[in-house]
Amino acid sequence: MTRRNNPIIYLLIILVIIIFIVIVFSIGYFYTNSDNDDNTIFCTQDAKLCPDGSYVSRNATLNCEFDPCPVSDNGNDSYEKEMNFCNPEDREGDFCIQIYQPVCGFFNPEKIQCIRYPCAQTYSSSCFACQNPDVLYWTSGECPE
């Protein structure tokens, strides 16, 4: 006796293969065309030290620029001055010239915890400010009140 293959089995196998292919392509199509936001911006996770001792991070909505520093409570909006960080050479000096060019020396928030703004002290010059190991940076002029 010869065994005859049933054509219905072949049709079922072909139908299962076609259904499998359709499912695979459908999943791929919906996955690639879903509402993924391909324009997502990821910013580096660094921070900027503000004059009041707080930190701000980068903001994706600002094209990865830093968020603005908080404004002081006393309404002195113009106190965004250039920060001059004390380097090791500035700290090694044994003496400073006695001239009066006041600077505001801001303390390192990792070493000093302040309870009010500014977390700083007025020094007669940048030399005296940087000789204090607790000062992280200084700005020109006296500290804001």
C-alpha positions, 0 to 999 in steps of 0.5 A: 500500500502506498501512502498518499499525502493529504493536500489539506495538511500542505495547505494548513502548513502553508497557511500557518507559515503565511500567518507567522510571516504576517504577524512578524512583519506587522509587529516590525511595522508597528514597532518602527512606526510607533509614537517614539520620540526620535528627537529626544535630547539627552544632556550630560549630567554635569552641574554648574555652581551658582554664586549662592552656592547652589547647583543647576543642571543642564536642561534638555528644553534649553538645548542642554544649556544650564538652567539659570541660577536662582536670584538672590532674595534681596532682589539684586538681579545683577549679581551674576558676575564672573567667577574666578576660581582659586588655583593651587598657585594662588593658595601657595603664596605666603604673603599678599600685597596690601592693596584694597581691591575688594572681592567676594570670596564664595565658600566651597559648599562641600566644606561649608554649609551656610544658612543664608545667602551669600555663602561668602565673605568680603576680602580686601583682595583676591590674594587674601580670598584664595589664601583661605582654603574654604574659598572656592572662587571669588567675584569682583567687588564686595559681597551682596548683603 
